[in-house]
Amino acid sequence: MISFKNRSKKILIFSFYIVLIDQISKYSILNNLDLKQSRNIIPNLLNFTLVKNKGAAFSLFSNSTTLLTLTSILATSVLITIILKSPPRSYWNSIGLAYLLGGTVGNGIDRFFKGYVIDFLELVPINFPIFNIADISINISIICFIIDIILTKETSNPK
């Protein structure tokens, strides 16, 4: 039981640091760029371009701020409940939960306090939506969950 509580605490602390990095990066961008202003960071690869995203991923559900804010609050509540009440299945599951909670809270804070999400990372060579640290965290969580599923399937189905 102590190990489970310790793991839950570590997941929440890791999530907190993800939120902190996300919010500090957004605060820094807001104080250094004007809306839609762009600054090249790595030539032919990465720009910082400040945009306000009133939708979800890829600007889906644009101008549905109330729905997306409520969804963020609900998802955060469910994730915290899962972390505190259910023992994580594996290391990769724990890491996935931490990244997912951090990303969800990071973007949820923006929606709740600003009514939009601050995005600023623009990949120059491809036509890809501008994103932020919380978005990266959510995508990392998906990779962790996939690894967890693959490894769990391999250990449960020995050849």
C-alpha positions in Angstrom: 0.0 0.0 0.0 2.8 2.4 0.8 4.4 1.7 -2.6 1.0 2.5 -4.3 0.7 5.8 -2.4 4.3 6.7 -3.1 3.8 6.0 -6.9 0.6 8.1 -6.9 2.4 10.9 -5.2 5.3 10.7 -7.8 2.8 10.8 -10.7 1.1 13.9 -9.3 4.4 15.6 -8.6 5.6 14.8 -12.2 2.4 16.1 -13.6 2.8 19.3 -11.5 6.2 19.9 -13.1 4.7 19.4 -16.6 2.1 22.0 -15.8 4.7 24.4 -14.4 6.9 24.1 -17.5 3.9 24.5 -19.8 2.6 27.6 -17.9 6.1 29.2 -17.6 6.7 28.7 -21.4 3.3 30.3 -22.2 3.9 33.2 -19.8 7.3 33.8 -21.4 5.9 33.8 -24.9 3.0 36.1 -23.9 5.6 38.6 -22.6 7.9 38.4 -25.6 5.6 38.1 -28.7 2.6 39.9 -29.9 -0.4 37.9 -31.2 0.5 36.1 -34.5 4.1 37.5 -34.3 6.7 34.9 -35.2 10.3 34.5 -34.1 12.6 32.0 -35.7 14.3 29.8 -33.2 15.9 27.0 -35.2 16.3 28.0 -38.9 14.1 25.9 -41.3 12.7 23.9 -38.3 11.1 25.8 -35.5 9.4 29.2 -35.0 7.8 30.6 -31.9 4.5 32.0 -33.2 1.9 33.2 -30.7 -1.7 32.2 -31.4 -4.8 31.9 -29.4 -6.6 28.6 -29.9 -10.3 28.7 -29.0 -10.7 25.0 -30.0 -9.2 21.7 -29.2 -6.5 19.8 -31.1 -6.2 21.0 -34.7 -8.7 23.8 -33.8 -11.6 21.4 -33.6 -14.6 22.6 -31.8 -13.5 26.3 -32.3 -15.4 28.7 -30.1 -16.7 25.9 -27.8 -14.8 27.3 -24.8 -17.4 26.4 -22.2 -17.7 22.8 -23.4 -13.9 22.4 -23.6 -13.4 24.0 -20.2 -15.9 21.6 -18.6 -14.3 18.7 -20.5 -10.9 19.7 -19.1 -12.2 19.9 -15.6 -14.0 16.6 -15.9 -11.0 14.9 -17.4 -8.7 16.3 -14.7 -11.0 15.0 -12.0 -11.2 11.5 -13.6 -7.4 11.3 -14.0 -6.7 12.4 -10.4 -9.3 9.9 -9.2 -7.7 7.1 -11.2 -4.2 8.1 -10.0 -5.3 8.1 -6.3 -7.7 5.1 -6.3 -6.3 2.6 -8.8 -2.8 1.1 -8.7 -1.0 1.9 -12.0 -0.6 -1.2 -14.1 3.0 -0.6 -15.0 5.8 2.0 -15.2 4.6 3.1 -18.7 1.1 3.4 -17.5 2.2 5.6 -14.6 4.3 7.8 -16.9 1.4 8.1 -19.4 -1.0 9.1 -16.6 1.5 11.8 -15.4 1.9 13.3 -18.9 -1.8 13.1 -19.7 -2.7 14.9 -16.4 0.0 17.5 -16.9 -1.1 18.3 -20.4 -4.8 18.3 -19.6 -4.3 20.6 -16.6 -1.9 22.9 -18.6 -4.4 23.5 -21.4 -7.3 23.5 -18.9 -5.8 26.4 -17.0 -5.6 28.4 -20.2 -9.2 27.7 -21.0 -10.5 28.4 -17.5 -8.7 31.7 -17.0 -8.3 33.0 -20.5 -11.0 31.4 -22.6 -8.5 30.0 -25.1 -5.3 28.0 -25.2 -2.0 29.7 -25.9 -0.1 27.9 -28.7 3.4 28.9 -29.9 5.5 26.0 -31.3 5.4 26.1 -35.1 7.2 23.4 -37.1 8.4 25.3 -40.2 9.0 22.6 -42.8 5.6 21.1 -42.5 2.1 22.5 -42.5 1.2 21.4 -39.0 -1.0 23.2 -36.4 0.9 25.4 -33.9 1.0 23.7 -30.5 2.4 24.0 -27.0 4.1 22.0 -24.2 0.8 20.6 -22.9 -0.1 19.3 -26.3 3.3 17.5 -26.5 2.7 16.0 -23.1 -0.7 14.6 -24.2 1.0 13.1 -27.3 3.8 11.6 -25.1 1.1 10.0 -22.9 -0.5 8.3 -25.9 3.0 6.8 -26.8 3.4 5.6 -23.2 0.0 4.0 -23.2 0.8 2.2 -26.5 4.1 1.0 -25.1 2.2 -0.2 -22.0 -0.3 -2.1 -24.1 2.4 -3.7 -26.2 4.5 -4.8 -23.3 1.4 -6.0 -21.3 0.3 -8.0 -24.3 3.8 -9.6 -24.7 4.0 -10.6 -21.0 0.5 -12.0 -20.9 1.0 -14.0 -24.1 4.3 -15.8 -23.8 5.5 -17.6 -27.0 
